[in-house]
Amino acid sequence: MGKKTSIAWMRDGDVQGGSLNTIIGCSPASPGCANCYAIGECWRKQHNTRVGKDFEGTVKGLPDGNRAWTGRVNFNRERLNSVLEDRSRRCWFANSLSDLFHKNLEEEVILEHFSVFARAYWQEFRCLTKRADRLLRLSPKIKWSANVQMGVSVEDIERMFRIVALGKTGAVHKFVSFEPWLSPWPFTAERSVRRAFPMQIDGIEYRALRDLLKEAGVECCIVGGESGRDKHSPRHFHLDDAAYIMEETKAAGAHPCLKQFGTRWAIATNTYGMRDSDGKPVKSARKGGVKTSWPAHLQTYSQEWPFLKLLDYKAVNG
Ligand code: SF4
């Protein structure tokens, strides 16, 4: 079974959110992967005698002391099927330590995931990929169901094409994760995402981001700056970019979710080491996630992402 998650947008009232890691292992797809946190987690667990088998061979040590993905992807069918035994209302982030559309994962395994998701109609599954091309290719074979939210990661202007691909799939619910959003550095108005529009993708002109989101049928957008254990590697996140993406999400009729401004912003604004009234460090402050410390015009956006309204297993089956 999966485990509870600390992902902020996975919490909502009584519904329990969690990570469902049925596949483990990955490899970089684009610049957003440069500080992939999952490598460190898989490396540690690979050496853990209790859970090590699931992680076996996924990460290797490099001569310079760093770690890297090997490209091996392990599948745990038992864990996938375990969701069918769980009759409670849950929301799963399906695979936080891999990418469900990774090229080394067999097509049948990907399709099997969506078949199981469809059978577990009382639970919600959120899947996120950077492999929008494979998602689009497999879409006609996927059993899309109303309890799945399918999303693409878009970390910079060059990756906007993934939204177009998402829009062409048969997914019932669609979202975009602009996280970590990588603003250019040094940042100037000319290099902002606002000025990247109008933009042409596949020969079609989009006057503003809202056109892209509307055409793709996107229901929710999450924006966040990069965070990281070490204070120096997280990259830049400019609040003008965040404001534009949130404004456009709203204008497209989708739900805006502004998660955090990232570690660099937290350091620059001296909020990184924030403490609560008991003197304890505020965990989210290190990621720039304390809303009250944000500029007023951005505090109006939600940090939460509401769950889908699904049928309850007990109500249907007695
Ligand atoms: S796709 Fe996700 S899990 Fe895979 S390398 Fe990139 S950030 Fe890491």
Residues whose N, C-alpha, C, O or C-beta is under 5 A from the ligand:
A	BS01	SF4	C26 S27 P28 A29 G32 C33 C36 A38 S96 L97 S98 D99 K130
